[in-house]
Amino acid sequence: QVQLAESGGGLVQPGGSLRLSCAASGFPFRNYPMRWYRQVPGEEREWVASSAGPNTNYADTVKGRFIVSRDNVKNTVNLQMNALKPEDTAVYYCSVDLPQEKYWGQGTQVTVAS
């Protein structure tokens, strides 16, 4: 059974940092790219960052501020978010595309406000 569980969200002031974590189970974690998305109510879910083997990619909106990393022993993927802005406020999700379907975690709320 595939499970993805995000943690680490919360309230932070503009300019602050948060570290999100996603614990994965039920599939061979090291073999698959892991992605972070975010969603604001009323808007479409937006891709944020990806980790695939040694490679990482970022949306232009977060490039230079966010860092994605993974631990293939602990089966976790992390998102270090720095220099946070109010427009980063969203529910953040981790996701994996497996042959049978795309899986999502339950999401973790990040709120950037003073």
N, C-alpha and C positions, 0 to 999 in steps of 0.2 A: 504494500500500500504506500503510494507516494504521499509524502507529507512535506510541506514547507511551512516554517514558522518564523515570522519576523519578530524582532524585538528591538528595543532601544529608542523608540520614538519618545517625543515629549515636547515641552515648551522651552524655547530658547530665544534669547534676545538677538536682534540683528547683529551680524558680525560674529556670532558664536558658532560653536561646533557641536555636532552630534555624531555618534557612531551607531549605525544600524547593523544588525546581524540577522542572518537567515540560516536556520538550521534545517538541513535537508535529510531525508531518509527514504528508503524504498526503491532506490535506483542507483546505478553505478555512477556516483557523483562526479568522479574525476573525468568521466568520458564526455560530459555534456557542458556546453556553455550555460552560464547562469546570467540572468538579466534582472535589472532593477527597473521598475516603472513607478510612476506616481500619477495620482488622479485627484483633481479638484472637483467638488460636487458640481454637476451640470456640464462638465467638460469631458472630453475623451481622455482615456488613459494615455500617458505620454511615456515613451521610452527614455530612460535616464542614463543607464550604463550597462556594459556587458563585460563578462570575464570568460575568456575561452582559452584554456591552456595558459600560455605565457602572455597572451594578448588581452588588452583592455581597450574599450572604446567608450566614448562619452558623447552625450548630446551637447550641442554648442552652448546651451544655457547653463551647463554645470562644468564645462571643461575648465581645468585649472583650479577648481574649488573642491570637487569631489574626487575621491579615490576609491576604486573598487578593488577588493582583494579576496582571495579564496584560500581556504585551508583544506586540502584534499585528504587530510588525515581525520580532521574533526568534521568533515562534510559541512562546512559553513562558508558562506559568502558574506562579506562585510561591505558596508558603504560608509566611508569616512566623509562627512560633510563639513566643510569649513567655510568660513566667510558667508554664513547663511543670510539670505535675504527674505523679506516678507513673501515674495513671490515663490519661494521654495515651499511654502505651506501647502501640504497635501497629505493624502494617505499614500504611503510608500509600500510597494509590493515587490517581492521577489518572484521569479518565474523560471520555469524550465520547459523546453519543448522536447517531449519524448515522442517516439514513433506513434504512439497511440493517441496522444493528445497533448495540449499545452496545460500545464499545471500552474496554479497560483497559490500563494499564501493568503492568509486572512488580512494582511495589511497592518501597518503601524502608523499612527497619526504623528505627523511632524508639524508643529505650529511655531512660526517665527514671528514674534511680536514683542514690542517693548512694554 
